[in-house]
Amino acid sequence: MRAEQADHDLFETLLRRAITECVIERLDHGSPGATDLVTRLRRYAWRAGQEQLSPQTLQVIASARRLLGDRPGTQRES
């Protein structure tokens, strides 16, 4: 079971890194698609809650949304 936890930690580390890199790219280069990225981040936030990911991962997602101008309490789009 310890190996399973290590895999889960690695997954979350990679997820946080990927989210951070996407947001930095968007902010640094003004690449189009911020609305699409915010929509994806809303879905990630919902899924992360369902999967009971770590508070650190949830915070990275929330911070990314905030940096892209998403307001708190905005509902996930269907």
C-alpha positions as CSV (number, residue, x, y, z in Angstrom):
1,M,0.0,0.0,0.0
2,R,3.0,2.3,0.5
3,A,3.8,2.1,-3.2
4,E,0.2,3.1,-4.0
5,Q,0.5,6.2,-1.8
6,A,3.8,7.1,-3.5
7,D,2.1,6.8,-6.9
8,H,-0.7,9.0,-5.6
9,D,1.7,11.6,-4.3
10,L,3.6,11.6,-7.6
11,F,0.3,12.1,-9.5
12,E,-0.6,15.1,-7.4
13,T,2.8,16.6,-7.7
14,L,2.7,16.3,-11.5
15,L,-0.9,17.6,-11.6
16,R,0.1,20.7,-9.5
17,R,3.1,21.3,-11.7
18,A,1.1,21.0,-15.0
19,I,-1.5,23.4,-13.7
20,T,1.1,25.9,-12.5
21,E,3.0,25.7,-15.9
22,C,-0.2,26.2,-17.9
23,V,-1.2,29.3,-15.8
24,I,2.3,30.8,-16.0
25,E,2.3,30.3,-19.8
26,R,-1.0,32.0,-20.0
27,L,0.0,34.9,-17.8
28,D,3.5,35.4,-19.3
29,H,2.6,35.1,-23.0
30,G,-1.0,36.0,-23.0
31,S,-1.9,32.9,-25.0
32,P,-5.5,32.6,-25.9
33,G,-7.8,30.2,-24.3
34,A,-8.1,31.6,-20.7
35,T,-11.8,30.8,-20.7
36,D,-11.1,27.2,-21.7
37,L,-8.4,26.9,-19.1
38,V,-10.7,28.3,-16.4
39,T,-13.4,25.9,-17.4
40,R,-10.9,23.0,-17.2
41,L,-9.8,24.2,-13.8
42,R,-13.4,24.3,-12.5
43,R,-13.7,20.7,-13.6
44,Y,-10.4,19.8,-12.0
45,A,-11.6,21.4,-8.7
46,W,-14.8,19.4,-8.8
47,R,-13.0,16.2,-9.6
48,A,-10.3,16.8,-7.0
49,G,-12.9,17.2,-4.4
50,Q,-14.6,13.9,-5.5
51,E,-11.3,12.1,-5.4
52,Q,-10.3,13.6,-2.1
53,L,-7.0,15.0,-3.3
54,S,-4.8,16.9,-0.9
55,P,-5.6,20.4,0.4
56,Q,-2.3,21.5,-1.4
57,T,-3.7,20.4,-4.7
58,L,-7.0,22.0,-4.1
59,Q,-5.2,25.2,-3.2
60,V,-3.1,25.2,-6.4
61,I,-6.3,24.8,-8.5
62,A,-8.1,27.6,-6.5
63,S,-5.1,29.9,-6.9
64,A,-4.8,29.2,-10.6
65,R,-8.5,30.0,-11.1
66,R,-8.1,33.2,-9.1
67,L,-5.0,34.3,-11.1
68,L,-7.0,33.8,-14.3
69,G,-9.8,36.0,-13.0
70,D,-12.3,33.4,-12.0
71,R,-14.5,34.5,-9.1
72,P,-14.9,32.4,-6.0
73,G,-18.2,30.6,-5.8
74,T,-18.6,30.3,-9.6
75,Q,-20.4,27.1,-10.4
76,R,-18.9,24.4,-12.5
77,E,-20.2,24.5,-16.1
78,S,-21.9,21.3,-17.4
